[in-house]
């Protein structure tokens, strides 16, 4: 990590009366909670596949190109 970022995190932790490790742990807990919350709002089948393409580099432009190839040719 960037040393300046680490220093800012230490200062922030100090002002909050906690540790950098605790801030990071709390952040990961929030990520898990947000992910769970989003998936609970979705139908079960949709929730089971939500996010599977994030690591595949798929974006709106990829999808648009796919649809154009599929339906316009």
PDB file of N, CA, C and O in Angstrom:
ATOM      1  N   UNK A   1       0.827  -1.193   0.000  1.00  0.00           N
ATOM      2  CA  UNK A   1       0.000   0.000   0.000  1.00  0.00           C
ATOM      3  C   UNK A   1       0.865   1.247   0.000  1.00  0.00           C
ATOM      4  O   UNK A   1       2.026   1.229   0.410  1.00  0.00           O
ATOM      5  N   UNK A   2       0.279   2.301  -0.460  1.00  0.00           N
ATOM      6  CA  UNK A   2       0.953   3.588  -0.493  1.00  0.00           C
ATOM      7  C   UNK A   2       1.250   4.052   0.935  1.00  0.00           C
ATOM      8  O   UNK A   2       0.340   4.106   1.763  1.00  0.00           O
ATOM      9  N   UNK A   3       2.503   4.385   1.234  1.00  0.00           N
ATOM     10  CA  UNK A   3       2.855   4.822   2.592  1.00  0.00           C
ATOM     11  C   UNK A   3       2.031   6.015   3.084  1.00  0.00           C
ATOM     12  O   UNK A   3       1.690   6.085   4.264  1.00  0.00           O
ATOM     13  N   UNK A   4       1.714   6.942   2.198  1.00  0.00           N
ATOM     14  CA  UNK A   4       0.901   8.098   2.597  1.00  0.00           C
ATOM     15  C   UNK A   4      -0.509   7.647   3.003  1.00  0.00           C
ATOM     16  O   UNK A   4      -1.092   8.190   3.942  1.00  0.00           O
ATOM     17  N   UNK A   5      -1.045   6.665   2.299  1.00  0.00           N
ATOM     18  CA  UNK A   5      -2.357   6.125   2.635  1.00  0.00           C
ATOM     19  C   UNK A   5      -2.330   5.448   4.009  1.00  0.00           C
ATOM     20  O   UNK A   5      -3.246   5.621   4.813  1.00  0.00           O
ATOM     21  N   UNK A   6      -1.298   4.697   4.260  1.00  0.00           N
ATOM     22  CA  UNK A   6      -1.151   4.033   5.556  1.00  0.00           C
ATOM     23  C   UNK A   6      -1.065   5.068   6.674  1.00  0.00           C
ATOM     24  O   UNK A   6      -1.678   4.903   7.729  1.00  0.00           O
ATOM     25  N   UNK A   7      -0.316   6.116   6.444  1.00  0.00           N
ATOM     26  CA  UNK A   7      -0.183   7.167   7.456  1.00  0.00           C
ATOM     27  C   UNK A   7      -1.524   7.842   7.728  1.00  0.00           C
ATOM     28  O   UNK A   7      -1.869   8.104   8.880  1.00  0.00           O
ATOM     29  N   UNK A   8      -2.282   8.124   6.663  1.00  0.00           N
ATOM     30  CA  UNK A   8      -3.608   8.727   6.856  1.00  0.00           C
ATOM     31  C   UNK A   8      -4.528   7.790   7.614  1.00  0.00           C
ATOM     32  O   UNK A   8      -5.315   8.228   8.454  1.00  0.00           O
ATOM     33  N   UNK A   9      -4.432   6.502   7.321  1.00  0.00           N
ATOM     34  CA  UNK A   9      -5.255   5.515   8.028  1.00  0.00           C
ATOM     35  C   UNK A   9      -4.890   5.464   9.507  1.00  0.00           C
ATOM     36  O   UNK A   9      -5.767   5.351  10.363  1.00  0.00           O
ATOM     37  N   UNK A  10      -3.603   5.546   9.802  1.00  0.00           N
ATOM     38  CA  UNK A  10      -3.172   5.541  11.207  1.00  0.00           C
ATOM     39  C   UNK A  10      -3.688   6.767  11.947  1.00  0.00           C
ATOM     40  O   UNK A  10      -4.147   6.668  13.086  1.00  0.00           O
ATOM     41  N   UNK A  11      -3.611   7.925  11.295  1.00  0.00           N
ATOM     42  CA  UNK A  11      -4.114   9.154  11.925  1.00  0.00           C
ATOM     43  C   UNK A  11      -5.617   9.063  12.155  1.00  0.00           C
ATOM     44  O   UNK A  11      -6.119   9.452  13.210  1.00  0.00           O
ATOM     45  N   UNK A  12      -6.316   8.555  11.177  1.00  0.00           N
ATOM     46  CA  UNK A  12      -7.769   8.400  11.303  1.00  0.00           C
ATOM     47  C   UNK A  12      -8.119   7.441  12.437  1.00  0.00           C
ATOM     48  O   UNK A  12      -9.019   7.709  13.232  1.00  0.00           O
ATOM     49  N   UNK A  13      -7.407   6.336  12.504  1.00  0.00           N
ATOM     50  CA  UNK A  13      -7.650   5.366  13.567  1.00  0.00           C
ATOM     51  C   UNK A  13      -7.385   5.996  14.936  1.00  0.00           C
ATOM     52  O   UNK A  13      -8.141   5.782  15.884  1.00  0.00           O
ATOM     53  N   UNK A  14      -6.336   6.752  15.024  1.00  0.00           N
ATOM     54  CA  UNK A  14      -5.990   7.405  16.288  1.00  0.00           C
ATOM     55  C   UNK A  14      -7.089   8.376  16.716  1.00  0.00           C
ATOM     56  O   UNK A  14      -7.468   8.405  17.887  1.00  0.00           O
ATOM     57  N   UNK A  15      -7.599   9.165  15.781  1.00  0.00           N
ATOM     58  CA  UNK A  15      -8.653  10.124  16.137  1.00  0.00           C
ATOM     59  C   UNK A  15      -9.953   9.426  16.514  1.00  0.00           C
ATOM     60  O   UNK A  15     -10.754   9.968  17.275  1.00  0.00           O
ATOM     61  N   UNK A  16     -10.161   8.231  15.986  1.00  0.00           N
ATOM     62  CA  UNK A  16     -11.364   7.457  16.300  1.00  0.00           C
ATOM     63  C   UNK A  16     -11.170   6.550  17.516  1.00  0.00           C
ATOM     64  O   UNK A  16     -12.118   5.916  17.980  1.00  0.00           O
ATOM     65  N   UNK A  17      -9.936   6.490  18.030  1.00  0.00           N
ATOM     66  CA  UNK A  17      -9.670   5.642  19.188  1.00  0.00           C
ATOM     67  C   UNK A  17      -9.719   4.159  18.878  1.00  0.00           C
ATOM     68  O   UNK A  17     -10.166   3.357  19.698  1.00  0.00           O
ATOM     69  N   UNK A  18      -9.259   3.799  17.692  1.00  0.00           N
ATOM     70  CA  UNK A  18      -9.270   2.397  17.277  1.00  0.00           C
ATOM     71  C   UNK A  18      -7.969   2.079  16.541  1.00  0.00           C
ATOM     72  O   UNK A  18      -7.047   2.894  16.534  1.00  0.00           O
ATOM     73  N   UNK A  19      -7.891   0.925  15.934  1.00  0.00           N
ATOM     74  CA  UNK A  19      -6.693   0.538  15.187  1.00  0.00           C
ATOM     75  C   UNK A  19      -7.018   0.455  13.695  1.00  0.00           C
ATOM     76  O   UNK A  19      -8.178   0.363  13.297  1.00  0.00           O
ATOM     77  N   UNK A  20      -5.973   0.491  12.897  1.00  0.00           N
ATOM     78  CA  UNK A  20      -6.154   0.337  11.452  1.00  0.00           C
ATOM     79  C   UNK A  20      -6.736  -1.046  11.159  1.00  0.00           C
ATOM     80  O   UNK A  20      -7.596  -1.189  10.290  1.00  0.00           O
ATOM     81  N   UNK A  21      -6.273  -2.043  11.870  1.00  0.00           N
ATOM     82  CA  UNK A  21      -6.806  -3.400  11.671  1.00  0.00           C
ATOM     83  C   UNK A  21      -8.308  -3.449  11.926  1.00  0.00           C
ATOM     84  O   UNK A  21      -9.041  -4.105  11.184  1.00  0.00           O
ATOM     85  N   UNK A  22      -8.764  -2.774  12.949  1.00  0.00           N
ATOM     86  CA  UNK A  22     -10.195  -2.749  13.276  1.00  0.00           C
ATOM     87  C   UNK A  22     -10.976  -2.021  12.189  1.00  0.00           C
ATOM     88  O   UNK A  22     -12.069  -2.450  11.822  1.00  0.00           O
ATOM     89  N   UNK A  23     -10.430  -0.929  11.672  1.00  0.00           N
ATOM     90  CA  UNK A  23     -11.097  -0.203  10.582  1.00  0.00           C
ATOM     91  C   UNK A  23     -11.232  -1.104   9.360  1.00  0.00           C
ATOM     92  O   UNK A  23     -12.291  -1.149   8.734  1.00  0.00           O
ATOM     93  N   UNK A  24     -10.168  -1.817   9.020  1.00  0.00           N
ATOM     94  CA  UNK A  24     -10.199  -2.718   7.865  1.00  0.00           C
ATOM     95  C   UNK A  24     -11.201  -3.847   8.103  1.00  0.00           C
ATOM     96  O   UNK A  24     -11.974  -4.183   7.205  1.00  0.00           O
ATOM     97  N   UNK A  25     -11.197  -4.428   9.283  1.00  0.00           N
ATOM     98  CA  UNK A  25     -12.143  -5.506   9.605  1.00  0.00           C
ATOM     99  C   UNK A  25     -13.581  -5.000   9.512  1.00  0.00           C
ATOM    100  O   UNK A  25     -14.447  -5.689   8.973  1.00  0.00           O
ATOM    101  N   UNK A  26     -13.836  -3.811  10.029  1.00  0.00           N
ATOM    102  CA  UNK A  26     -15.183  -3.228   9.950  1.00  0.00           C
ATOM    103  C   UNK A  26     -15.598  -2.995   8.504  1.00  0.00           C
ATOM    104  O   UNK A  26     -16.754  -3.208   8.138  1.00  0.00           O
ATOM    105  N   UNK A  27     -14.650  -2.558   7.688  1.00  0.00           N
ATOM    106  CA  UNK A  27     -14.938  -2.327   6.276  1.00  0.00           C
ATOM    107  C   UNK A  27     -15.341  -3.628   5.584  1.00  0.00           C
ATOM    108  O   UNK A  27     -16.317  -3.657   4.834  1.00  0.00           O
ATOM    109  N   UNK A  28     -14.598  -4.694   5.833  1.00  0.00           N
ATOM    110  CA  UNK A  28     -14.932  -5.978   5.222  1.00  0.00           C
ATOM    111  C   UNK A  28     -16.281  -6.485   5.706  1.00  0.00           C
ATOM    112  O   UNK A  28     -17.028  -7.092   4.938  1.00  0.00           O
ATOM    113  N   UNK A  29     -16.594  -6.243   6.958  1.00  0.00           N
ATOM    114  CA  UNK A  29     -17.899  -6.622   7.484  1.00  0.00           C
ATOM    115  C   UNK A  29     -19.006  -5.872   6.762  1.00  0.00           C
ATOM    116  O   UNK A  29     -20.041  -6.450   6.431  1.00  0.00           O
ATOM    117  N   UNK A  30     -18.787  -4.582   6.516  1.00  0.00           N
ATOM    118  CA  UNK A  30     -19.769  -3.790   5.773  1.00  0.00           C
ATOM    119  C   UNK A  30     -19.937  -4.299   4.344  1.00  0.00           C
ATOM    120  O   UNK A  30     -21.050  -4.325   3.819  1.00  0.00           O
ATOM    121  N   UNK A  31     -18.841  -4.699   3.719  1.00  0.00           N
ATOM    122  CA  UNK A  31     -18.933  -5.243   2.367  1.00  0.00           C
ATOM    123  C   UNK A  31     -19.796  -6.494   2.338  1.00  0.00           C
ATOM    124  O   UNK A  31     -20.655  -6.646   1.470  1.00  0.00           O
ATOM    125  N   UNK A  32     -19.563  -7.386   3.288  1.00  0.00           N
ATOM    126  CA  UNK A  32     -20.354  -8.613   3.373  1.00  0.00           C
ATOM    127  C   UNK A  32     -21.825  -8.293   3.597  1.00  0.00           C
ATOM    128  O   UNK A  32     -22.698  -8.887   2.963  1.00  0.00           O
ATOM    129  N   UNK A  33     -22.098  -7.360   4.491  1.00  0.00           N
ATOM    130  CA  UNK A  33     -23.480  -6.993   4.798  1.00  0.00           C
ATOM    131  C   UNK A  33     -24.162  -6.378   3.581  1.00  0.00           C
ATOM    132  O   UNK A  33     -25.316  -6.695   3.293  1.00  0.00           O
ATOM    133  N   UNK A  34     -23.464  -5.508   2.869  1.00  0.00           N
ATOM    134  CA  UNK A  34     -24.040  -4.873   1.682  1.00  0.00           C
ATOM    135  C   UNK A  34     -24.321  -5.904   0.603  1.00  0.00           C
ATOM    136  O   UNK A  34     -25.367  -5.856  -0.045  1.00  0.00           O
ATOM    137  N   UNK A  35     -23.400  -6.834   0.404  1.00  0.00           N
ATOM    138  CA  UNK A  35     -23.578  -7.882  -0.593  1.00  0.00           C
ATOM    139  C   UNK A  35     -24.786  -8.735  -0.244  1.00  0.00           C
ATOM    140  O   UNK A  35     -25.601  -9.049  -1.112  1.00  0.00           O
ATOM    141  N   UNK A  36     -24.903  -9.105   1.011  1.00  0.00           N
ATOM    142  CA  UNK A  36     -26.024  -9.925   1.465  1.00  0.00           C
ATOM    143  C   UNK A  36     -27.334  -9.165   1.302  1.00  0.00           C
ATOM    144  O   UNK A  36     -28.336  -9.732   0.867  1.00  0.00           O
ATOM    145  N   UNK A  37     -27.325  -7.889   1.651  1.00  0.00           N
ATOM    146  CA  UNK A  37     -28.528  -7.062   1.547  1.00  0.00           C
ATOM    147  C   UNK A  37     -28.992  -6.959   0.100  1.00  0.00           C
ATOM    148  O   UNK A  37     -30.185  -7.085  -0.178  1.00  0.00           O
ATOM    149  N   UNK A  38     -28.073  -6.733  -0.811  1.00  0.00           N
ATOM    150  CA  UNK A  38     -28.423  -6.626  -2.229  1.00  0.00           C
ATOM    151  C   UNK A  38     -28.999  -7.935  -2.729  1.00  0.00           C
ATOM    152  O   UNK A  38     -30.009  -7.942  -3.433  1.00  0.00           O
ATOM    153  N   UNK A  39     -28.379  -9.018  -2.381  1.00  0.00           N
ATOM    154  CA  UNK A  39     -28.827 -10.323  -2.863  1.00  0.00           C
ATOM    155  C   UNK A  39     -30.170 -10.723  -2.262  1.00  0.00           C
ATOM    156  O   UNK A  39     -30.923 -11.464  -2.894  1.00  0.00           O
ATOM    157  N   UNK A  40     -30.484 -10.257  -1.069  1.00  0.00           N
ATOM    158  CA  UNK A  40     -31.778 -10.586  -0.471  1.00  0.00           C
ATOM    159  C   UNK A  40     -32.915  -9.891  -1.204  1.00  0.00           C
ATOM    160  O   UNK A  40     -34.045 -10.379  -1.190  1.00  0.00           O
ATOM    161  N   UNK A  41     -32.635  -8.762  -1.843  1.00  0.00           N
ATOM    162  CA  UNK A  41     -33.660  -8.039  -2.580  1.00  0.00           C
ATOM    163  C   UNK A  41     -33.950  -8.670  -3.938  1.00  0.00           C
ATOM    164  O   UNK A  41     -34.939  -8.325  -4.585  1.00  0.00           O
ATOM    165  N   UNK A  42     -33.100  -9.583  -4.368  1.00  0.00           N
ATOM    166  CA  UNK A  42     -33.253 -10.207  -5.677  1.00  0.00           C
ATOM    167  C   UNK A  42     -33.963 -11.544  -5.563  1.00  0.00           C
ATOM    168  O   UNK A  42     -33.895 -12.197  -4.522  1.00  0.00           O
ATOM    169  N   UNK A  43     -34.642 -11.956  -6.620  1.00  0.00           N
ATOM    170  CA  UNK A  43     -35.198 -13.315  -6.631  1.00  0.00           C
ATOM    171  C   UNK A  43     -34.059 -14.329  -6.487  1.00  0.00           C
ATOM    172  O   UNK A  43     -32.937 -14.042  -6.904  1.00  0.00           O
ATOM    173  N   UNK A  44     -34.317 -15.498  -5.913  1.00  0.00           N
ATOM    174  CA  UNK A  44     -33.246 -16.471  -5.638  1.00  0.00           C
ATOM    175  C   UNK A  44     -32.375 -16.836  -6.834  1.00  0.00           C
ATOM    176  O   UNK A  44     -31.155 -16.928  -6.698  1.00  0.00           O
ATOM    177  N   UNK A  45     -32.970 -17.043  -7.989  1.00  0.00           N
ATOM    178  CA  UNK A  45     -32.171 -17.428  -9.162  1.00  0.00           C
ATOM    179  C   UNK A  45     -31.273 -16.277  -9.585  1.00  0.00           C
ATOM    180  O   UNK A  45     -30.105 -16.493  -9.909  1.00  0.00           O
ATOM    181  N   UNK A  46     -31.796 -15.063  -9.588  1.00  0.00           N
ATOM    182  CA  UNK A  46     -31.000 -13.896  -9.956  1.00  0.00           C
ATOM    183  C   UNK A  46     -29.868 -13.680  -8.957  1.00  0.00           C
ATOM    184  O   UNK A  46     -28.736 -13.401  -9.352  1.00  0.00           O
ATOM    185  N   UNK A  47     -30.167 -13.806  -7.668  1.00  0.00           N
ATOM    186  CA  UNK A  47     -29.150 -13.634  -6.628  1.00  0.00           C
ATOM    187  C   UNK A  47     -28.020 -14.642  -6.784  1.00  0.00           C
ATOM    188  O   UNK A  47     -26.864 -14.333  -6.492  1.00  0.00           O
ATOM    189  N   UNK A  48     -28.350 -15.851  -7.244  1.00  0.00           N
ATOM    190  CA  UNK A  48     -27.317 -16.880  -7.368  1.00  0.00           C
ATOM    191  C   UNK A  48     -26.308 -16.580  -8.467  1.00  0.00           C
ATOM    192  O   UNK A  48     -25.189 -17.091  -8.429  1.00  0.00           O
ATOM    193  N   UNK A  49     -26.682 -15.763  -9.445  1.00  0.00           N
ATOM    194  CA  UNK A  49     -25.758 -15.449 -10.534  1.00  0.00           C
ATOM    195  C   UNK A  49     -25.283 -13.999 -10.512  1.00  0.00           C
ATOM    196  O   UNK A  49     -24.484 -13.598 -11.358  1.00  0.00           O
ATOM    197  N   UNK A  50     -25.760 -13.219  -9.562  1.00  0.00           N
ATOM    198  CA  UNK A  50     -25.387 -11.806  -9.493  1.00  0.00           C
ATOM    199  C   UNK A  50     -23.879 -11.666  -9.311  1.00  0.00           C
ATOM    200  O   UNK A  50     -23.299 -12.253  -8.397  1.00  0.00           O
ATOM    201  N   UNK A  51     -23.254 -10.890 -10.181  1.00  0.00           N
ATOM    202  CA  UNK A  51     -21.834 -10.599 -10.060  1.00  0.00           C
ATOM    203  C   UNK A  51     -20.889 -11.600 -10.678  1.00  0.00           C
ATOM    204  O   UNK A  51     -19.674 -11.426 -10.576  1.00  0.00           O
ATOM    205  N   UNK A  52     -21.392 -12.645 -11.317  1.00  0.00           N
ATOM    206  CA  UNK A  52     -20.488 -13.671 -11.844  1.00  0.00           C
ATOM    207  C   UNK A  52     -19.606 -13.175 -12.978  1.00  0.00           C
ATOM    208  O   UNK A  52     -18.553 -13.760 -13.234  1.00  0.00           O
ATOM    209  N   UNK A  53     -20.005 -12.122 -13.656  1.00  0.00           N
ATOM    210  CA  UNK A  53     -19.203 -11.624 -14.777  1.00  0.00           C
ATOM    211  C   UNK A  53     -18.275 -10.487 -14.413  1.00  0.00           C
ATOM    212  O   UNK A  53     -17.551  -9.998 -15.280  1.00  0.00           O
ATOM    213  N   UNK A  54     -18.265 -10.048 -13.171  1.00  0.00           N
ATOM    214  CA  UNK A  54     -17.425  -8.929 -12.781  1.00  0.00           C
ATOM    215  C   UNK A  54     -15.959  -9.165 -13.083  1.00  0.00           C
ATOM    216  O   UNK A  54     -15.261  -8.237 -13.493  1.00  0.00           O
ATOM    217  N   UNK A  55     -15.485 -10.357 -12.896  1.00  0.00           N
ATOM    218  CA  UNK A  55     -14.070 -10.633 -13.125  1.00  0.00           C
ATOM    219  C   UNK A  55     -13.779 -10.989 -14.587  1.00  0.00           C
ATOM    220  O   UNK A  55     -12.630 -11.261 -14.934  1.00  0.00           O
ATOM    221  N   UNK A  56     -14.782 -10.991 -15.427  1.00  0.00           N
ATOM    222  CA  UNK A  56     -14.608 -11.364 -16.835  1.00  0.00           C
ATOM    223  C   UNK A  56     -14.416 -10.158 -17.753  1.00  0.00           C
ATOM    224  O   UNK A  56     -14.266 -10.320 -18.964  1.00  0.00           O
ATOM    225  N   UNK A  57     -14.419  -8.966 -17.194  1.00  0.00           N
ATOM    226  CA  UNK A  57     -14.225  -7.777 -18.008  1.00  0.00           C
ATOM    227  C   UNK A  57     -15.457  -7.391 -18.813  1.00  0.00           C
ATOM    228  O   UNK A  57     -15.352  -6.593 -19.744  1.00  0.00           O
ATOM    229  N   UNK A  58     -16.612  -7.934 -18.481  1.00  0.00           N
ATOM    230  CA  UNK A  58     -17.840  -7.602 -19.185  1.00  0.00           C
ATOM    231  C   UNK A  58     -18.315  -6.225 -18.732  1.00  0.00           C
ATOM    232  O   UNK A  58     -18.287  -5.898 -17.545  1.00  0.00           O
ATOM    233  N   UNK A  59     -18.748  -5.437 -19.693  1.00  0.00           N
ATOM    234  CA  UNK A  59     -19.311  -4.132 -19.368  1.00  0.00           C
ATOM    235  C   UNK A  59     -20.451  -3.845 -20.339  1.00  0.00           C
ATOM    236  O   UNK A  59     -20.781  -4.685 -21.177  1.00  0.00           O
ATOM    237  N   UNK A  60     -21.046  -2.675 -20.231  1.00  0.00           N
ATOM    238  CA  UNK A  60     -22.185  -2.339 -21.085  1.00  0.00           C
ATOM    239  C   UNK A  60     -21.820  -2.377 -22.566  1.00  0.00           C
ATOM    240  O   UNK A  60     -22.618  -2.806 -23.399  1.00  0.00           O
ATOM    241  N   UNK A  61     -20.614  -1.928 -22.885  1.00  0.00           N
ATOM    242  CA  UNK A  61     -20.200  -1.914 -24.287  1.00  0.00           C
ATOM    243  C   UNK A  61     -20.055  -3.334 -24.836  1.00  0.00           C
ATOM    244  O   UNK A  61     -20.442  -3.600 -25.975  1.00  0.00           O
ATOM    245  N   UNK A  62     -19.496  -4.254 -24.026  1.00  0.00           N
ATOM    246  CA  UNK A  62     -19.412  -5.655 -24.441  1.00  0.00           C
ATOM    247  C   UNK A  62     -20.802  -6.211 -24.717  1.00  0.00           C
ATOM    248  O   UNK A  62     -21.034  -6.872 -25.729  1.00  0.00           O
ATOM    249  N   UNK A  63     -21.713  -5.935 -23.806  1.00  0.00           N
ATOM    250  CA  UNK A  63     -23.069  -6.459 -23.930  1.00  0.00           C
ATOM    251  C   UNK A  63     -23.769  -5.866 -25.149  1.00  0.00           C
ATOM    252  O   UNK A  63     -24.456  -6.579 -25.881  1.00  0.00           O
ATOM    253  N   UNK A  64     -23.597  -4.576 -25.364  1.00  0.00           N
ATOM    254  CA  UNK A  64     -24.187  -3.908 -26.525  1.00  0.00           C
ATOM    255  C   UNK A  64     -23.664  -4.541 -27.814  1.00  0.00           C
ATOM    256  O   UNK A  64     -24.441  -4.823 -28.726  1.00  0.00           O
ATOM    257  N   UNK A  65     -22.365  -4.763 -27.892  1.00  0.00           N
ATOM    258  CA  UNK A  65     -21.778  -5.396 -29.075  1.00  0.00           C
ATOM    259  C   UNK A  65     -22.346  -6.792 -29.292  1.00  0.00           C
ATOM    260  O   UNK A  65     -22.654  -7.184 -30.418  1.00  0.00           O
ATOM    261  N   UNK A  66     -22.478  -7.530 -28.205  1.00  0.00           N
ATOM    262  CA  UNK A  66     -23.046  -8.883 -28.284  1.00  0.00           C
ATOM    263  C   UNK A  66     -24.462  -8.841 -28.856  1.00  0.00           C
ATOM    264  O   UNK A  66     -24.802  -9.622 -29.745  1.00  0.00           O
ATOM    265  N   UNK A  67     -25.287  -7.922 -28.339  1.00  0.00           N
ATOM    266  CA  UNK A  67     -26.667  -7.827 -28.815  1.00  0.00           C
ATOM    267  C   UNK A  67     -26.734  -7.394 -30.268  1.00  0.00           C
ATOM    268  O   UNK A  67     -27.563  -7.896 -31.028  1.00  0.00           O
ATOM    269  N   UNK A  68     -25.873  -6.469 -30.662  1.00  0.00           N
ATOM    270  CA  UNK A  68     -25.850  -6.032 -32.058  1.00  0.00           C
ATOM    271  C   UNK A  68     -25.476  -7.189 -32.986  1.00  0.00           C
ATOM    272  O   UNK A  68     -26.093  -7.364 -34.037  1.00  0.00           O
ATOM    273  N   UNK A  69     -24.479  -7.970 -32.609  1.00  0.00           N
ATOM    274  CA  UNK A  69     -24.094  -9.134 -33.416  1.00  0.00           C
ATOM    275  C   UNK A  69     -25.220 -10.148 -33.484  1.00  0.00           C
ATOM    276  O   UNK A  69     -25.494 -10.723 -34.537  1.00  0.00           O
ATOM    277  N   UNK A  70     -25.860 -10.357 -32.362  1.00  0.00           N
ATOM    278  CA  UNK A  70     -26.894 -11.392 -32.293  1.00  0.00           C
ATOM    279  C   UNK A  70     -28.146 -10.999 -33.083  1.00  0.00           C
ATOM    280  O   UNK A  70     -28.708 -11.834 -33.793  1.00  0.00           O
ATOM    281  N   UNK A  71     -28.587  -9.755 -32.973  1.00  0.00           N
ATOM    282  CA  UNK A  71     -29.863  -9.383 -33.536  1.00  0.00           C
ATOM    283  C   UNK A  71     -29.809  -8.545 -34.811  1.00  0.00           C
ATOM    284  O   UNK A  71     -30.808  -8.458 -35.525  1.00  0.00           O
ATOM    285  N   UNK A  72     -28.686  -7.938 -35.107  1.00  0.00           N
ATOM    286  CA  UNK A  72     -28.623  -7.076 -36.277  1.00  0.00           C
ATOM    287  C   UNK A  72     -27.914  -7.718 -37.462  1.00  0.00           C
ATOM    288  O   UNK A  72     -27.843  -7.115 -38.533  1.00  0.00           O
ATOM    289  N   UNK A  73     -27.404  -8.892 -37.296  1.00  0.00           N
ATOM    290  CA  UNK A  73     -26.707  -9.551 -38.412  1.00  0.00           C
ATOM    291  C   UNK A  73     -27.477 -10.737 -38.894  1.00  0.00           C
ATOM    292  O   UNK A  73     -27.047 -11.416 -39.826  1.00  0.00           O
TER     293      UNK A  73
END
